[in-house]
Amino acid sequence: MKISLGWKAKEINMTRTILVTGATDGIGLETAKMLVSLDQNVLLHGRSPAKLESLENTLSAISDGVKVESYVADLSSMADVEVLAKALAEKHAKLDVLINNAGVFNTPHPITQDGLDVRFAVNTIAPYLLTKRLLPLFEKSGRVINLSSAAQAPVDPEALVGRTKLSDNAAYAQSKLAITMWSRSMALSLKDDGPAIIAVNPRSMLGSKMVKQAYGVTGGDLRIGAEILVRAALSDEFAAASGKYFDNDTGQFAPPHPDALDTQKCEAIVRVIEAVLTKLQH
């Protein structure tokens, strides 16, 4: 399938510095490749030092003078997230775009060392913490692109803090609604004083390792998901989209789950996330 980037010629008029989490597999990998091909500086995140080194070498070889760097961190550990944010801030005075792509659906070890469900840890809490820590690096024109999903289910706060166990499907769907909810809450709190915070469903059932493991299907072309993330990062149509949800199943901005449009519910989820982080710091 040919991916159209018809908007790019007139809109990509500068080189941005873009962090992609979960860049060694799936949509994150395709997004990193696409960004480098568009002459963007790309900061790669992954868990595997070997995979990251290989990817950095591959992308550096095809890049035309742009910067490609890699950072190792396990996003299921909030201590690792803190170290990652510090390492980025020490090396970069400015970040233009953060793509919170890393995600987990099922795993043999669903409970993290912090006692959290790994889906909530990686899909919801880690991107919240990373975004908060990196906010000082953003100008008002910056963007944070958060990976949501068509799978969104009402969030059980007891599951979010690790006191209630859920099935893989339930944990994933709740974690994706939770990131959509904090995206809107953070966007409303920042208003015009920070980067745009945008939640994106990249397209259902794309052929990532996660989809293959979860559903046993090949899935669609990963470049479909990468292309919408690149558009969200670089194109003019997303410049004023802070607090919005883009549904790539329909190809347009659309209402998320009703809970994500309820300001009080969104603020309540943020309070739970903040309480988790406060507890982990003590």
Protein Blocks (a to p, Z undefined) as FASTA:
>chain_A
ZZdffkmmmmmmcccddddehklgcjllmmmmmmmmnopacddddfblklmmmmmmmmmm
mpghiacddddddfkbmklmmmmmmmmmmmpmbdfbdcdfbccfbdcblbcfkopafklm
mmmmmmmmmmmmmmmmpcfkbccdddddfbdcdddfklmnopaccdfklmmmmmmmmmmm
mmmmmmmmnmmmbccdddddfbghiabfklmmmnopnbiafklmmmmmmmmmmmmklmmm
ghiacdfknopacdddfklmmmklmmmmmmmmmmmmmmmmZZ
